């Protein structure tokens, strides 16, 4: 519920940029799926979403561009 409240508060002003953690970190698989759908919807509506995830499959499904960070440095980036 805390994550939902945080997300709702962040979206109240229709942000141009949103930083978000992985939907896979949701408490249940159905919550993760709904979170992923919301990320897609926000992006389609014009919000730039910076999504942090350790799951490359999730990044592939949700992102137009992916950056890999290792040791605090961007080591790879692309589509």
GUMAR-550868 format. One line per 2 residues: number of its first residue (from 1); for each residue x, y, z of C-alpha. Coordinates in Angstrom, 2 decimals. Each point is the difference from the previous one (the first is absolute). Layout:
BEGIN
NUM	X,Y,Z | ... $
! end
This chain:
BEGIN
1	0.00,0.00,0.00 | 2.90,2.34,0.75 $
3	1.35,-0.42,-3.56 | -3.45,0.73,-1.43 $
5	-0.30,3.15,2.09 | 3.48,1.16,-1.06 $
7	-0.87,-0.57,-3.66 | -3.34,1.80,0.31 $
9	1.67,2.99,1.65 | 2.68,0.12,-2.70 $
11	-2.60,-0.01,-2.79 | -2.30,2.69,1.39 $
13	1.79,2.77,-1.92 | 0.44,-1.90,-3.29 $
15	3.81,-0.03,0.09 | 2.13,0.21,-3.14 $
17	2.54,-2.37,1.57 | -0.62,-2.81,2.49 $
19	2.61,-2.09,1.81 | -1.37,-3.40,0.96 $
21	1.16,-3.33,1.38 | -0.66,-3.27,-1.76 $
23	-3.63,-1.14,-0.19 | 1.37,-3.49,0.77 $
25	0.61,1.24,3.56 | -3.77,0.15,0.57 $
27	-1.42,-2.31,2.63 | -1.91,-2.31,-2.36 $
29	0.30,-1.02,-3.67 | -3.30,1.70,-0.83 $
31	1.17,3.23,1.68 | 3.25,-0.19,-2.00 $
33	-1.98,-0.44,-3.23 | -2.24,2.98,0.81 $
35	3.04,2.12,0.86 | 1.61,-0.90,-3.32 $
37	-3.17,0.96,-1.83 | -0.02,3.37,1.78 $
39	3.64,0.62,-0.97 | -0.87,-0.69,-3.67 $
41	-3.08,2.24,0.17 | 1.93,2.89,1.55 $
43	2.68,-0.27,-2.66 | -2.59,-0.07,-2.80 $
45	-1.52,3.17,1.46 | 3.36,1.78,-0.23 $
47	1.59,-0.50,3.42 | 3.66,-1.00,-0.09 $
49	0.41,-2.89,2.43 | 3.39,-0.91,1.48 $
51	-0.52,-3.55,1.19 | 2.54,-1.74,2.21 $
53	-0.06,-3.77,-0.29 | 2.27,-3.01,0.27 $
55	-2.19,-2.00,-2.37 | 1.18,0.34,-3.61 $
57	-3.17,-1.64,-1.36 | -2.08,2.64,1.79 $
59	2.19,2.79,-1.36 | -0.35,-1.45,-3.51 $
61	-3.81,-0.04,0.32 | -0.41,3.46,1.51 $
63	2.81,2.13,-1.38 | 0.79,1.70,-3.30 $
65	3.61,0.49,1.10 | 2.04,-1.87,2.62 $
67	3.07,1.06,1.94 | 2.22,-2.36,1.97 $
69	1.70,1.43,3.10 | 2.94,-1.78,1.61 $
71	2.06,1.40,2.84 | -1.99,3.22,-0.13 $
73	0.87,0.65,-3.66 | -2.05,-0.35,-3.16 $
75	1.79,-2.78,-1.88 | -2.47,-0.72,-2.83 $
77	-3.05,1.66,-1.46 | -2.25,-0.46,-3.00 $
79	-3.27,-1.29,-1.39 $
! end
